[in-house]
Amino acid sequence: MRKSITNTITDKLSPTITNMIRMDHTAVLETFHQYEIDSKPQTKKTLVSTACIALEIHAQLEEEIFYPAMRVVSSDTDVIDNSVPEHNEMRRLIRSLRSMEPTNASYDDTFMQLMRTVLHHVADEETTLLPEAERRIGHRLGELGVEMTKRRVELMASHAKEIAVNTVRGFPTSSMLVAAGAVLAGTYLAKRAFDGQNQAYGRNESYSRNQ
């Protein structure tokens, strides 16, 4: 019974996997829009750091959960096959950005390259892969969303220090991490609701035994 209650609550609070991916895309694009060439170096560094964390988490979630689910049902895996090299190129650019200061002459150009790579990736997924997922695995989208939510919590925890540094710098942690935080909040609310259900269930059992 307890497992059933937990699954019901989490299913309601977690976005479907395709909606979660779209939410990530929207949020990181909003972070890109905040980046300006004439911004202060510290502002640039915080924006870039925030975008990089979010992109790394997003790519890992897709590779671990979404792409394997799609390979099982898709007759044409070209978009998936192209997405992994795009992720790798994105990671290469992230490593380059982390190795230099915002005052470096190549910093802006490298971040613009990252933007272009991500924009191409987003366009492919949103026009082809996500609609296909909704056609072919619609019955599993909620289940996969729950799985992605749980894994996101773990991956965010591994970046906790960097996220905290960005927050201390005075930047509002970017909409991407806010979006991720909303998912974390959903998980927390699910736990609280589940605990409440357990307490109520325990009281009912106790009351029944005493009658």
C-alpha positions in Angstrom: 0.0 0.0 0.0 2.8 2.4 0.9 4.5 2.0 -2.4 1.3 2.6 -4.2 0.7 5.9 -2.3 4.3 7.1 -3.0 4.0 6.4 -6.7 0.7 8.2 -7.0 1.9 11.3 -5.3 5.2 11.4 -7.2 3.5 10.8 -10.5 1.3 13.8 -9.9 4.1 16.1 -8.9 6.7 15.1 -11.5 6.5 16.4 -15.0 6.4 13.9 -17.8 9.9 13.3 -19.2 9.2 15.2 -22.4 7.8 18.2 -20.6 10.8 18.1 -18.2 13.2 18.2 -21.2 11.3 21.1 -22.8 11.4 22.9 -19.4 15.2 22.5 -19.3 15.5 23.7 -22.9 13.5 26.8 -22.2 15.3 27.6 -19.0 18.8 27.3 -20.5 17.8 29.5 -23.5 16.7 32.1 -21.0 20.1 32.0 -19.3 21.7 32.5 -22.7 19.6 35.6 -23.3 20.9 37.1 -20.1 24.5 36.9 -21.3 25.8 40.2 -22.8 29.3 40.9 -24.2 29.7 44.1 -22.2 28.6 42.5 -18.8 31.0 42.5 -15.9 33.4 39.6 -15.9 31.9 38.2 -12.6 28.4 38.3 -14.1 29.6 36.4 -17.2 31.4 33.8 -15.1 28.3 33.2 -13.0 26.0 32.9 -16.0 28.4 30.6 -17.7 28.9 28.4 -14.7 25.1 28.2 -14.1 24.5 27.2 -17.7 27.3 24.7 -17.7 26.0 22.9 -14.6 22.5 22.8 -16.1 23.6 21.5 -19.4 25.8 18.8 -17.9 22.9 17.5 -15.8 20.5 17.7 -18.7 22.8 15.8 -21.1 23.5 13.1 -18.5 19.8 12.6 -17.8 19.0 12.3 -21.5 21.8 9.8 -22.1 20.9 7.6 -19.0 17.1 7.6 -19.2 15.6 9.2 -22.3 17.7 8.0 -25.2 17.7 4.3 -24.1 13.9 4.4 -23.8 13.7 5.9 -27.3 16.1 3.4 -28.9 13.8 0.6 -27.9 10.8 2.0 -29.8 12.2 4.2 -32.6 12.7 2.8 -36.1 15.0 5.8 -37.0 17.6 6.6 -34.4 19.5 9.3 -36.4 18.5 12.1 -34.1 19.6 10.2 -31.1 22.9 9.1 -32.8 23.6 12.8 -33.6 22.6 14.0 -30.2 25.4 12.2 -28.3 28.2 13.8 -30.4 26.5 17.1 -29.8 26.6 16.5 -26.1 30.3 15.6 -26.3 31.0 18.8 -28.2 29.0 20.7 -25.6 31.2 19.1 -22.9 34.3 20.0 -24.8 33.3 23.7 -24.9 32.3 23.6 -21.2 35.8 22.3 -20.3 37.3 25.1 -22.3 35.2 27.7 -20.6 36.1 26.4 -17.2 39.8 26.6 -18.0 39.7 30.3 -18.8 38.7 33.5 -17.1 35.9 35.8 -18.5 38.6 38.4 -19.4 40.2 35.9 -21.9 39.8 37.0 -25.5 38.3 33.7 -26.4 35.7 33.5 -23.6 32.8 35.2 -25.4 33.4 33.3 -28.7 33.6 30.0 -26.9 30.3 30.7 -25.1 28.7 31.7 -28.4 29.9 28.3 -29.9 28.2 26.6 -26.9 25.0 28.5 -27.6 25.0 27.5 -31.2 25.6 23.8 -30.4 22.8 23.9 -27.8 20.3 25.7 -30.2 20.9 23.1 -32.9 20.4 20.3 -30.4 17.2 21.8 -29.0 15.8 22.3 -32.5 16.3 18.7 -33.4 14.8 17.3 -30.2 11.8 19.6 -30.1 10.8 19.1 -33.8 11.5 15.4 -34.1 12.5 13.4 -31.0 10.0 14.7 -28.3 6.9 14.5 -30.6 8.0 10.9 -31.5 8.4 10.0 -27.8 4.9 11.3 -27.1 3.5 9.2 -30.0 5.4 6.0 -29.2 5.9 5.9 -25.4 3.0 8.1 -24.2 2.1 5.5 -21.6 5.5 5.6 -20.0 6.2 9.4 -20.1 5.1 9.9 -16.5 7.0 6.9 -15.2 10.2 8.1 -17.0 9.6 11.6 -15.7 9.6 10.2 -12.1 12.8 8.3 -12.9 14.4 11.5 -14.3 13.3 13.5 -11.2 15.0 11.1 -8.8 18.2 11.0 -10.8 18.2 14.8 -11.1 18.2 15.1 -7.3 21.3 12.9 -7.2 23.1 14.9 -9.9 22.2 18.3 -8.4 23.7 17.1 -5.1 27.0 16.4 -6.8 27.1 20.0 -8.0 26.0 21.5 -4.7 29.2 23.4 -4.0 29.3 25.1 -7.4 25.6 26.0 -7.1 26.2 27.5 -3.7 29.1 29.6 -5.0 26.9 31.0 -7.8 24.3 31.9 -5.2 26.8 33.6 -3.0 28.0 35.7 -5.9 24.6 37.3 -5.8 23.2 35.9 -9.1 19.7 34.4 -8.8 21.0 30.9 -9.8 19.4 31.2 -13.3 16.1 30.0 -14.4 17.5 26.6 -15.4 18.4 25.8 -11.8 15.2 27.4 -10.6 13.4 24.9 -12.9 15.5 22.1 -11.4 14.8 23.4 -8.0 11.1 23.3 -8.7 11.5 19.6 -9.4 13.4 19.2 -6.2 10.6 21.0 -4.4 8.1 18.6 -5.9 10.1 15.7 -4.6 10.2 17.3 -1.1 6.4 17.9 -1.2 5.9 14.4 -2.3 7.8 13.1 0.6 5.9 15.3 3.0 2.6 14.2 1.6 3.7 10.6 1.8 4.8 11.0 5.4 1.4 12.6 6.1 -0.4 9.7 4.5 1.7 7.3 6.6 0.9 9.1 9.8 -2.8 9.2 9.0 -2.7 5.5 8.1 -0.9 4.7 11.4 -3.6 6.6 13.4 -6.4 4.8 11.6 -4.8 1.4 12.3 -4.3 2.4 15.9 -7.9 3.6 16.2 -9.2 0.3 14.6 -7.2 -1.8 17.0 -8.5 0.1 20.0 -12.2 -0.4 19.0 
